[in-house]
Amino acid sequence: MKVSSEQRADTVCRMQVENPDGTWAVLYKDLAAEFGVSRCLISKIAQRAGLARREYCRQVGVTEARRLIEDHMRIRGISYELIAA
């Protein structure tokens, strides 16, 4: 399903609304479900509109988790060879 230009404008306005406690009023996943599109498309709409990238504090992404593990292993001097053995 495609998102029309009117829906994009409405979506961009809704993306910018914050709750009084600083959390976002509307999550990208909720907008994606509403329009029947992927969360990545909603994120791309925000990016093209010039909105700042959202920081995800609720869930650590796989890339971020991998980076944290690799940093931990590097600091402790643990190599992948030791883990595989």
N, C-alpha and C positions, 0 to 999 in steps of 0.2 A: 504494500500500500504506500502511496506517495503522500507527503505532507504538503498541502497547498501553501501558497505564500501568505494567505491570511492566517492559517493555522501556525505557520512559522513565526509570524509577528506576535501572535497571542502567546505562543510557547516561550519566546524570548522574554516577554514581559513577565510571565509566570516564573521563569527560572531565576529572576532577580529578587524575588520576594523572600525575605528572611523572617523567621519567627523572632519574638522578643528575646529569646534565649540564645540567639545567634545561629540556630540550625536552619537549614533550608526548608521553606514551606512546602515545596514540591520537589520530589526526588526525580532524577532522570529516569530511573526504572519505572516510576509511576506514569510519567509522560509517555514513555515508550509503550507501555501496556495500553494506555488510553488510545494511542494512534495506531497500534498494531505494528510497530516498527522496532528496530533494535535500539538498545541503549547507546550504542556507538553512533547511530544516526543522530540521536538527540544531542549527544556530546559534540558532534560535528556541526550541528546547527548553532550551538552555543559558541563554538570556536569561530565560525564564520561571522557571527554577529559581534565578535570582538569581546565576548565575556571572558573574564579570567577563569582559568582552570580551577575546578573545585578540588579541594583537598578531601580525601575520603578518610574520615576518622573512624567510621563504624567497622570497617573491614580492611584488613591488610591484604593488599593484592599479592599475587604469586610472585611478581617481580620484586616487590619490596621485601617480601619474606625471604626470597632467595638471597637478596643482597645482604640482609641482616645475618643470615646463616653463614654466608661466605665471609663477612667481616668478622664474625665470632670465630670461625675456624682459623682465619688468618691471624688474628690476635693471639689465639691459643696455640698456634703452631700445628694445627691438625691438618693433615693432607687427605685428599680423597682416597689415596692408596691405602691408608690405614683403615678407612671406613669399609672399603670393598673387601678387605682381607678377612 
